[in-house]
Amino acid sequence: MNKRRKVLDIMAKHPSWGVRLVAEEANCSPSYAHLVRQQVKAAEYRAAKAEIAAESTAAATSVLVPSAGVSAEVQTSYEEHNDIPPQPLATRGNLLDIAKAYITKDRQSDHGDAEDNFTRIAQYWSVHLGVPVKAHDVAVMMALLKVARIKQNPNHIDNWVDGAGYFACGGEIANLQ
């Protein structure tokens, strides 16, 4: 069994394990285990985009219309950076579908339960800032981080998707409290 296969098998068997534990078990460096995990996440991201694109285009038309005004170079850049081309895929519905896929699927295996994770972050931030911070505040602050990144680069779709995800998590957490 090659090193990559071993890392993948361990990650599949122990989805909640961090990179260091996977690396120890696979007898490889943490950076290699991290690289493999990133490649898996990128593949899952591309698969989710393809599934959403297929669903949305099937509902609208049987022909995928290429993005208007996007050169081959720009299209290649989208693919290399795992980003979504502008139209027709970067629609409100598609962006929300991608955010929904992210926050309702395997994030728990990486980060734990959203409410527990945001509560833990709130506790750390409360100590650091010297003021009480609640779990829903964490969601708002993380969404604002994405807003700041959007200010720098509004064309990077990932920030829009992540912001929607943070607001959705925050809304759920606020209504559970």
C-alpha positions in Angstrom: 0.0 0.0 0.0 1.4 3.4 -1.0 1.7 6.3 1.5 -1.2 8.2 -0.1 -3.5 5.2 0.1 -2.6 4.7 3.7 -3.4 8.3 4.6 -6.7 8.1 2.7 -7.7 4.8 4.5 -6.8 6.3 7.9 -8.8 9.5 7.2 -11.8 7.4 6.1 -11.6 5.1 9.1 -11.1 8.0 11.6 -12.8 11.1 10.1 -12.6 13.1 13.3 -8.8 12.7 13.6 -6.7 15.7 13.1 -3.7 15.8 10.7 -1.2 15.0 13.4 -2.9 11.8 14.4 -3.4 10.7 10.8 0.3 11.4 10.1 1.4 9.4 13.1 -0.7 6.5 12.2 0.4 6.6 8.5 4.0 7.2 9.5 4.3 10.3 7.4 4.8 14.0 8.0 1.9 16.1 9.1 2.4 18.4 6.1 1.9 15.4 3.8 -1.2 14.3 5.6 -2.5 17.9 5.4 -1.8 18.0 1.6 -3.8 14.8 1.1 -6.6 16.1 3.2 -6.6 19.4 1.1 -6.7 17.4 -2.1 -9.7 15.4 -0.8 -11.5 18.6 0.2 -10.8 20.1 -3.2 -12.2 17.0 -4.9 -15.3 17.1 -2.7 -15.7 20.8 -3.5 -15.5 20.2 -7.2 -18.0 17.3 -6.9 -20.4 19.5 -5.0 -20.1 22.2 -7.6 -20.6 19.7 -10.4 -23.7 18.3 -8.7 -25.2 21.7 -8.1 -24.4 22.8 -11.6 -26.0 19.7 -13.0 -29.1 20.1 -10.9 -29.5 23.8 -11.7 -28.8 23.4 -15.4 -31.1 20.4 -15.7 -33.9 22.4 -14.2 -33.3 25.4 -16.5 -32.1 23.8 -19.7 -30.5 20.7 -21.0 -27.6 22.7 -22.4 -24.9 24.3 -20.3 -24.4 27.8 -21.6 -20.7 29.0 -21.3 -20.0 32.0 -19.2 -20.2 35.2 -21.3 -17.0 37.0 -21.7 -14.8 34.5 -19.9 -11.6 33.7 -21.7 -10.0 30.3 -21.7 -7.3 31.7 -19.4 -9.8 32.9 -16.9 -11.7 29.6 -17.1 -8.5 27.7 -16.4 -7.9 30.0 -13.4 -11.3 29.2 -12.0 -10.6 25.4 -12.4 -7.1 25.7 -10.8 -8.4 27.7 -7.8 -11.5 25.6 -7.4 -13.6 28.7 -7.8 -17.0 29.1 -9.5 -17.2 31.0 -12.8 -19.5 34.0 -12.8 -22.6 33.3 -14.8 -24.6 31.0 -15.1 -23.2 29.1 -12.1 -22.7 32.0 -9.6 -26.3 32.6 -8.9 -28.0 33.2 -5.6 -29.4 29.8 -5.5 -26.2 28.0 -6.4 -24.1 30.0 -3.9 -26.6 29.1 -1.1 -26.7 25.5 -2.3 -22.9 25.3 -2.0 -23.0 26.9 1.4 -25.7 24.5 2.5 -23.7 21.5 1.3 -20.7 22.8 3.3 -22.5 23.3 6.6 -24.7 20.3 6.5 -22.2 17.6 5.4 -18.8 16.6 6.8 -17.7 19.8 8.5 -18.4 18.1 11.8 -15.7 15.5 11.2 -13.2 18.3 10.7 -14.4 20.9 13.2 -16.9 19.2 15.5 -20.5 20.3 16.1 -21.0 23.9 15.0 -22.6 25.1 18.2 -19.9 23.5 20.3 -17.1 24.9 18.1 -18.6 28.4 18.0 -19.1 28.3 21.8 -15.4 27.2 22.3 -14.3 30.1 20.0 -16.5 32.5 22.0 -14.9 31.4 25.2 -11.4 32.0 23.9 -12.4 35.4 22.4 -14.1 36.4 25.7 -10.9 35.8 27.6 -8.8 37.6 25.0 -11.1 40.6 24.6 -12.1 40.8 28.2 -15.8 41.1 27.3 -18.5 38.4 27.0 -18.8 36.9 23.5 -21.6 34.4 22.6 -21.5 31.6 20.0 -23.8 33.6 17.6 -21.4 36.5 17.9 -18.6 34.3 16.6 -20.8 33.5 13.5 -21.3 37.3 12.9 -17.6 38.1 13.4 -16.6 35.3 11.0 -19.1 36.5 8.5 -17.7 40.0 8.9 -14.2 38.6 8.3 -15.6 37.3 4.9 -17.1 40.8 4.3 -13.7 42.3 4.8 -12.2 39.8 2.3 -15.0 40.6 -0.2 -14.1 44.3 0.1 -10.6 43.3 -1.1 -11.7 40.8 -3.8 -15.4 40.7 -4.6 -14.9 38.2 -7.4 -13.6 35.4 -5.0 -16.8 33.4 -4.7 -15.6 31.3 -1.8 -15.9 34.4 0.5 -19.6 34.8 -0.5 -20.3 31.1 0.1 -18.5 31.1 3.5 -20.3 34.3 4.6 -23.7 32.7 3.8 -22.6 29.6 5.7 -21.6 31.6 8.8 -24.8 33.5 8.8 -26.8 30.3 8.5 -24.9 28.7 11.4 -25.3 31.8 13.5 -29.0 32.0 12.9 -29.4 28.4 13.9 -27.3 28.8 17.1 -29.1 32.0 18.1 -32.4 30.2 17.8 -31.2 27.3 19.9 -30.1 29.6 22.8 
